[in-house]
Amino acid sequence: MNLVIDVGNSFQKIGLFNPNGELVFVNSFPKLESEYVSALIKNNHISHAIISEVGLMDPNIPQILEENTNLIPFTKDLKLPIQISYVTPESLGKDRIANSVAAHHLFPNQNCLSIQAGTCIVYDFIDQNGTFLGGAIAPGIQMRFNALHDQTARLPLLQKSAIDYFLGKDTQQSIKSGVINGVVFEIEGQIMSYIAEFKEVTVLLTGGDMGYLQKSIKNQIFATPNLVMVGLNKILNLNV
């Protein structure tokens, strides 16, 4: 089996893929501990591993994987099943690359806009020829709540939750409407801009905040959890 680790800014995921490319196990933590990784390796037959990190990771984990698996480092020298057309490819996040690889794998020969809703909201566009063209990065939901609290004297700090209203009837409802509905409107605006430019676009929504948004977005979307991990596994298999 393949072991895949996705280290984000808010959550860190670890998963196992069988030889058929199926995700057979996944778990998520605020911080993945090296002891957990060691136990998972001990109890499973793992041949290869790959890590994508955009957040801070337990420094012992790479060494554990190097000693117990064939760890494929995620470097600029990796072979990819897509082309990268980006002015600064060295600054492109590993999660964005893996995300785009998965989108192209799931919807080949289609223009794909993949939206990761997490700490940040990241828009990645890959065209029907399998070329990553770029996208956008915006503050995520919790980051917006934090900013309203941190940059004002009296607004309370709120946490994420699903809402079913537009008109806020008190301060807390007004903040939640502004943030949650604002994000939904932003996403819908981005989708319409891509459709206007590229005509036919398949839209994927993933990330930890997917559940707060998917029911409110009016455009047709495909909710695709663990998209980055699927892409990492595809990259891993290509480089084994």
Helices and strands as residue ranges (DSSP letters): E 2-7, E 12-17, E 23-29, H 34-42, E 48-53, H 60-68, E 70-71, E 83-84, G 89-91, H 94-106, E 112-117, E 120-126, E 131-139, H 141-150, H 171-176, I 177-181, H 182-198, E 202-206, H 210-213, E 222-223, H 227-239
